[in-house]
């Protein structure tokens, strides 16, 4: 059951990441005007920065501001695109290319919180799924190894490889009949 749960968790994490990436890609692009006040100088003027709804959504999901989203996009279009997986999060890109230890810690904490929250959601889903399977199909195994040919290995080797004992046939020792 541990192997099935682990596979389910990994699959759930992968699918939830893919769903998030797909929802970000399919969001319509509509320009949004955001105003910010630069912090340099006493008489700084208000500047306007334009981000589209996809970027606004990305900023909201990952807890970033417009400038951080723009920097992450630039990083993900540069050499980072060659070094990383296509769905690298903006937080990971910013953390990898942090300009200081404090910035790296900030993005590490954001990413840790996001991963923790996602893991809690995935585990809640897996527990609900396992409960539903048990309730709906109480007398069925999730995986039935009965139709597979038995592996001819000793029990210790099978246990180390997480092979179910029902799928193992002890080899005959030399000289025994």
N, C-alpha and C positions, 0 to 999 in steps of 0.2 A: 504494500500500500504506500510505503514511503516513496518508492520510485515513481508510482503513478501520480502522487501528489506533487513531487518535484517537477515532473514533466508538465503537469497541468499549470503549475505556477510559472514556469519558464514560458510555456506557450501563452498563458494569459498576459504576462508582461510584454511579450513580443506583439501580441495582437492589440493590446491597449496602446502601445507606442505607435503601431501602424495606424490605428484608428485616429489617434491624435494628429499624426502627420497628415493623414488624408483629409481630416476636417480643416486643417490649416491650409492645405493646398486648394480645397474646394470653396473656400470663403470668397465671396465676390469682392472685387477691389473697388472701393469707393474712397476718394481722397477725404481725409479728415484733417482739419486744421488744429494744431495744438500750439499753444503759446507757452513760452517759458521765459523766465527772467534769468539772464546770466548772472552769476554771482561775483563776477570780477568788476571792480570799480564801483564807486559810490553812485555815479549817475548813469549806470548801465541802462541801455534801452531794451525794450521788449522786442524779441525776434520771433518769427513764426517758422515753425518746422512742420512740414507736411508728411504725414504717414498715412498709408492706406489702411483699410479695415483689417486686412490680413496681418499687417504689422501691429495694429492695435490689439488684435486678438492674441497674437504671439506675446506681446508685452504683458497682457493681462494674465495669460496662462502661466507664464514663467516668472512673473513678478519683476519685470524689467521696465525701464523707462524707454522713451522713444530713441534717445541717443544710443542706449545699450543695444536695442534691437538693430539699429542701423549699423553699428560697429560689428555685431555678430554676423549680419548678412554679408558685410564686406569681407570678414574673415572666412566665412564659409564659401565665398566665391573665389578666394585666393588659393594659395598653396594648401590650406587646410582641406580643401575639397579633394586634393590628391592623396592626402594622408589618412583621411578618416572615412567612416561609413557615410553613406548619403544622408541618413536621417540623424546625424549628430545634432544634439539640442543646442540652442543658442547659449545656454548656460555653460555647457561643456566647452564650446568654442571660446567663450569669454574667459573661462577659467584656465584653459590651456594657454591662452595668450594674455593672461593677466599682466598688468603693468606694475604690480606691486604684490607683496605678500598679503597685505590687507585685502586687496581686490580679489586675490586667489581664494582667501578664506571666505569672503562674502559669497562668491559663486559656488564654492564647495558646500557651504551651508544651504544655499538655495537649492542646489541639486540634491543634497541629502534629504532635505524636507520633501521635495517633490517625489523622490524615490520611495521614501518612507510612506507617504500618503498613498502612492500608487500601489505599493506592496500591501498595505492594509485593505485597499479596495479589492485587489486581486484575491487575497486570502479570504475575504468575506464572500466573494463570488464563489470561490472554490468550495468553501464550507457549505454554502447554500446548494451548490451543484451536487456535492457528495450526499447531502441530506436528501435531496430530491431523488437521486439515483437509488439510495437505500429505501426510500419510501415507495417509489414507483416500481422498482425491480428488486424486491428484498431477497429473492432466491437466485439471483443471477450474479455471476462474477463479472466485473468490469472487463477483465481480460481472461479468457479461458485458454490455458496452455495445453489442454487435453489432446488436441489434434496434432500437436507438434511432435516430431520424433524426439526421443529422449537423448540428451547429451551424455556421452560416455566419459564422465569426469568424476573425480572424487568429490565428496560433499564439501570439503573445505574450499576447494577451488571454486565450486559453484557458488558457495556462500560469499566468497570474496568478490565474485563477479555479479552478485545480486541475481543469480539465476534461480528461479523458484525450484524448490526441491521436487515438486511434482514433475518437473521437466528434466530430472537427472536420473541417470542409471549408473549405479556404482560399477566401475570397471572390475573385472575379475582379476584377482591377483595371480601372478605366475605360480603354478603348481597347485592351485585350488580348482576344484571341479564343481 
